[in-house]
Amino acid sequence: MLTCDEYLMPESADEALSELGDGKGGARIVAGATDILPWAREGRGGDVHYARMIDVSKVHELRGIAREDGRVRIGACTTIGQFLSDPVLLADSPLLARCAVWFADEQIREQATVGGSLVNASPAADTPPPLLALNAEIILLRLQSGHVVSRAVPLKDFILGPGKTALAPNELLASIVCDATPGYCAAFEKVGHRRSLAISTVCVAVLVKPDERLERFADTRIAIGGVGPVAERLSEGEKLLTGEEISVASIRQAASTAASRVASRTRREYRREVVTNFVVRGIVTALKQAGVARQKIDDEEYIHA
């Protein structure tokens, strides 16, 4: 059971940060609360009590989606469901919509927030791989001498390990700023017992931009999750593809670098095979969206098995 003495709903970052850093202690930040409620059930977290719960879902600085200086700013309280409907995200960052299709179910997508997903820092979370592929930065707010100030942390440096982030005790995650990706095609692959409700065993996010003649890789971004303590970019595989001719051989070579990144405690051989195949399938799926000829990229062993 989850209980608290006070449940607060501030409407500004200043108010929320004042409550968080007032020295009383025992506060817990919540927004969608889709993770904390199941965790606090008897048999998992057991009985959990907080002196105060600070619900930041109405804090205006944590809301909204907008284009800013060629990038996209996503408020921390943006729900995963908005990835599927927001016109800015659909136009500029469609990879997030491909991820959202796999996220939980419709009811949870309408409640769960992108900020909460990142702060919880689960190794199996679906959102870090696509955001890593989008070169995301995390914007954190804190009070300093009575004023709200911010700092930016690259997502790759924000999640430190399972349940661990660079978020200081007196900070709020305000927004995520990521690349707009015109000219890129996207794919997201995930394995679980069911399409949406399973926790990721392996997930892969891919962005591909071929050259104008659809013959070479102009840019490729690959991020993997569920196979180690943190999601990560497959930088070695990306470098192997940059400028290379689009072919089954080049795709396979890049995908082979994923197997060495598996650091899970269980089912390592299974994960190595799946993550390698997913990288191949993700790249091929994205290339087909771009209009690359099927005969250049179809791979019976990996795609149709």
C-alpha positions in Angstrom: 0.0 0.0 0.0 1.2 3.5 -0.8 0.3 6.3 1.6 1.4 9.9 2.3 0.7 12.7 4.8 0.4 15.4 2.2 -0.4 15.3 -1.5 0.7 18.5 -3.2 -0.1 19.7 -6.8 2.1 22.8 -7.6 1.5 24.6 -10.8 4.9 26.2 -11.4 8.5 25.0 -11.2 9.3 27.6 -8.6 6.6 26.2 -6.4 7.5 22.6 -7.0 11.2 23.2 -6.3 10.4 25.1 -3.2 8.4 22.2 -1.8 11.2 19.8 -2.9 14.0 21.7 -1.3 12.4 23.1 1.8 14.5 20.9 4.1 11.6 18.8 5.4 12.7 15.7 3.5 10.6 12.6 2.8 9.2 14.0 -0.5 8.5 12.0 -3.6 7.9 13.5 -7.1 5.2 11.8 -9.2 3.5 12.6 -12.5 1.7 9.7 -14.2 2.6 7.4 -11.2 2.3 4.3 -13.4 5.5 2.8 -11.9 5.3 3.8 -8.3 1.8 2.4 -7.7 2.6 -1.2 -8.9 6.0 -1.0 -7.1 4.3 -0.1 -3.8 1.9 -3.0 -3.9 2.3 -5.6 -1.2 4.9 -8.2 -2.2 7.0 -5.8 -4.3 7.8 -2.5 -2.4 5.6 -3.6 0.5 3.9 -0.8 2.5 5.4 2.5 1.3 4.8 5.8 3.1 6.0 9.3 2.2 5.7 12.5 4.2 4.8 14.3 1.0 4.0 13.4 -2.6 4.5 16.2 -5.0 2.5 15.7 -8.2 4.1 17.8 -10.9 1.6 17.0 -13.7 0.2 20.6 -13.6 3.6 22.4 -13.6 3.5 24.4 -16.8 7.3 24.4 -17.4 7.1 20.6 -17.6 4.4 20.6 -20.3 4.2 21.2 -24.1 6.0 20.1 -27.3 7.6 22.7 -29.6 10.2 23.2 -32.3 13.1 25.3 -31.0 16.1 26.3 -33.0 15.9 23.3 -35.3 15.4 20.8 -32.5 12.3 19.5 -30.6 11.6 20.2 -27.0 9.4 17.7 -25.2 8.0 18.6 -21.8 8.8 16.0 -19.1 5.0 15.5 -18.4 4.3 14.6 -22.0 2.5 11.3 -22.0 3.7 8.4 -24.2 0.3 8.5 -25.8 1.1 11.9 -27.2 4.0 10.4 -29.2 1.2 8.9 -31.4 -0.8 12.0 -31.9 1.2 15.2 -31.5 1.8 16.8 -35.0 5.2 18.2 -34.2 6.5 14.8 -33.0 4.9 12.9 -35.9 6.5 15.3 -38.4 9.9 15.8 -36.8 10.5 12.8 -34.6 8.4 9.9 -35.9 10.7 7.3 -34.3 9.0 8.1 -31.0 5.6 7.1 -32.4 7.1 3.7 -33.5 8.3 3.2 -29.9 5.0 4.2 -28.4 3.1 1.6 -30.3 5.0 -1.0 -28.2 4.6 0.8 -24.9 2.3 -0.9 -22.4 -1.4 -0.5 -23.4 -3.6 2.4 -24.4 -4.7 3.3 -20.9 -1.1 3.4 -19.5 0.2 5.3 -22.5 -2.3 8.1 -21.7 -1.0 8.3 -18.1 2.7 7.4 -18.2 5.1 10.3 -18.8 8.4 10.4 -20.8 10.1 12.2 -17.8 9.0 9.5 -15.4 10.3 6.8 -17.8 13.8 8.3 -17.8 14.0 9.1 -14.1 13.1 5.6 -13.2 16.1 4.4 -15.3 14.9 0.8 -15.9 17.3 -1.2 -18.1 14.2 -2.5 -19.9 12.6 0.9 -20.6 11.4 1.5 -24.1 12.0 5.2 -24.4 15.8 5.6 -23.9 16.9 3.9 -27.1 14.9 6.1 -29.5 15.8 9.2 -27.5 19.5 8.2 -27.6 19.2 7.9 -31.4 17.7 11.4 -31.4 20.8 12.8 -29.5 18.5 13.8 -26.6 19.6 16.2 -23.9 17.9 16.3 -20.5 17.0 19.8 -19.1 17.1 19.9 -15.3 15.8 22.7 -13.1 16.8 23.7 -9.6 16.5 26.7 -7.3 19.6 28.8 -6.8 19.5 32.0 -4.7 15.8 32.1 -5.0 15.8 31.8 -8.8 15.0 28.8 -11.1 18.1 27.8 -13.1 18.7 25.0 -15.5 21.4 22.7 -16.7 21.5 20.4 -19.7 22.8 16.8 -19.5 23.2 14.5 -22.6 20.9 11.5 -22.1 23.9 9.2 -22.5 25.3 10.8 -19.3 22.0 11.1 -17.4 21.1 7.4 -16.9 24.0 5.9 -14.8 22.7 2.4 -14.1 19.5 0.6 -13.1 17.5 3.1 -11.0 20.4 5.6 -11.0 20.5 9.0 -12.7 22.4 12.2 -12.6 19.4 14.0 -11.1 20.3 15.8 -7.9 17.9 15.6 -4.9 16.8 19.2 -5.4 16.3 19.0 -9.2 13.3 18.4 -11.5 13.5 16.9 -15.0 11.8 19.7 -17.0 12.1 18.6 -20.6 13.9 16.6 -23.2 15.5 18.4 -26.3 16.2 16.1 -29.2 17.0 16.3 -32.9 14.4 16.9 -35.6 15.0 14.2 -38.2 13.7 15.2 -41.7 15.0 12.9 -44.4 15.5 10.0 -42.0 13.4 6.8 -41.9 12.8 5.0 -38.6 12.3 1.6 -37.1 11.8 0.2 -33.6 12.0 -3.5 -32.7 11.1 -5.1 -29.4 10.7 -8.6 -28.2 8.3 -9.8 -25.4 5.6 -12.3 -24.9 3.0 -9.9 -26.2 3.2 -6.9 -28.5 2.8 -4.1 -25.9 2.4 -5.3 -22.4 5.7 -7.2 -22.0 8.8 -5.7 -20.5 11.6 -5.5 -23.1 14.0 -8.4 -23.3 15.6 -6.6 -26.2 14.7 -3.4 -28.0 16.4 -1.6 -30.9 15.8 1.9 -32.3 17.1 2.7 -35.8 17.3 5.9 -37.8 18.6 5.7 -41.4 19.3 8.5 -43.9 20.5 7.2 -47.3 22.1 9.4 -49.9 20.1 11.1 -52.7 20.7 8.2 -55.1 19.6 5.6 -52.4 22.9 3.8 -52.9 24.9 4.6 -49.7 24.4 5.3 -46.0 24.6 9.1 -45.4 23.9 8.6 -41.7 22.7 5.7 -39.5 21.9 5.8 -35.8 21.3 2.7 -33.8 20.5 2.4 -30.1 19.9 -0.8 -28.1 18.2 -1.5 -24.8 17.3 -4.3 -22.5 20.6 -6.1 -22.9 22.7 -4.3 -20.3 22.5 -1.9 -17.3 21.8 1.1 -19.6 20.6 1.7 -23.1 23.4 2.7 -25.5 24.2 3.8 -29.0 25.9 1.2 -31.2 28.6 3.6 -32.3 30.9 1.0 -33.8 28.2 -0.3 -36.1 27.1 3.2 -37.0 30.7 4.1 -38.1 30.9 0.9 -40.2 27.9 2.0 -42.2 28.6 5.7 -42.7 29.4 6.3 -46.4 29.2 2.6 -47.2 27.3 1.1 -50.1 23.9 -0.2 -49.0 24.0 -4.0 -49.1 23.2 -7.1 -47.1 26.9 -7.5 -46.3 27.4 -4.0 -44.9 24.2 -4.3 -42.8 25.2 -7.7 -41.4 28.7 -6.4 -40.6 27.3 -3.5 -38.6 24.7 -5.7 -36.8 27.4 -8.1 -35.7 28.8 -5.4 -33.4 25.7 -5.6 -31.3 26.3 -9.0 -29.8 29.3 -7.9 -27.8 27.2 -5.3 -26.0 25.0 -7.8 -24.3 25.8 -7.7 -20.6 22.6 -9.1 -19.1 22.8 -11.6 -16.3 20.4 -14.0 -17.9 19.7 -15.4 -21.4 22.8 -13.9 -22.9 23.1 -16.1 -26.0 19.4 -15.5 -26.8 19.8 -11.8 -26.4 22.9 -11.8 -28.6 21.1 -13.5 -31.4 17.9 -11.4 -31.1 19.7 -8.0 -30.8 21.8 -8.8 -33.9 18.8 -9.8 -35.9 16.8 -6.8 -34.7 19.5 -4.4 -35.9 19.4 -6.0 -39.3 15.7 -5.9 -39.5 15.5 -2.4 -38.2 17.9 -1.1 -40.8 16.2 -3.0 -43.6 12.7 -1.7 -42.5 14.0 1.9 -42.5 15.7 1.5 -45.9 12.5 0.1 -47.4 10.6 3.2 -46.1 13.2 5.3 -47.9 12.5 3.5 -51.2 15.7 1.5 -51.4 15.3 -1.4 -53.9 14.3 -4.6 -52.2 16.9 -6.7 -54.1 19.7 -4.6 -52.4 18.6 -5.3 -48.9 16.4 -8.4 -48.6 18.0 -11.0 -46.4 16.2 -14.4 -46.2 18.2 -15.5 -43.1 17.5 -12.5 -41.0 14.2 -11.0 -42.3 12.0 -13.9 -43.3 13.1 -16.6 -40.8 
